[in-house]
Amino acid sequence: QVQLVESGGGLVQSGGSLRLSCAASGSGLSSRTMGWFRQAPGKERELVARLGGGRSTIYADSVKDRFTISRDSAKNTLYLQMNTLKPDDTAMYYCAATRAFSSTWEYWGQGTQVTVSS
């Protein structure tokens, strides 16, 4: 079992920055891909960024060069540094983890709201 708890969301003006954190606990964390998803009202949940076991990263085109995903293994914490935020980035952001040695997303946090004002 894996537990994920996000924090760091809030209200920020367009062009500003936020850093989201995801505190993870449970077994086999090092064998799981971790990621950030978001869901805006009326839209489907979408992958924002993911970080594989080999530190490989994938970003949605809409956030490339603005967002950075990272992981502090000693603290079992996943981060999402978000810069140059836009109103279109407004959404509920979720931390997620896959099954061990799998690409299936299985564990989800409760979400943290990010609101970007114009």
PEZI-V361716 format. One record per run of one state. SS is the DSSP state (@ for helix, = for strand, . for the rest). FROM is the first residue (numbers start at 1). TO is the last residue. If there is no record, write none. Layout:
# PEZI-V361716
ss-><SS & SS>
from-><FROM & FROM>
to-><TO & TO>
This chain:
# PEZI-V361716
ss-><. & = & . & = & . & = & . & @ & . & = & . & = & . & = & . & = & . & = & . & @ & . & = & . & = & . & = & .>
from-><1 & 2 & 8 & 10 & 14 & 18 & 27 & 29 & 32 & 34 & 40 & 46 & 52 & 57 & 60 & 67 & 73 & 77 & 83 & 87 & 90 & 91 & 99 & 105 & 109 & 112 & 118>
to-><1 & 7 & 9 & 13 & 17 & 26 & 28 & 31 & 33 & 39 & 45 & 51 & 56 & 59 & 66 & 72 & 76 & 82 & 86 & 89 & 90 & 98 & 104 & 108 & 111 & 117 & 118>
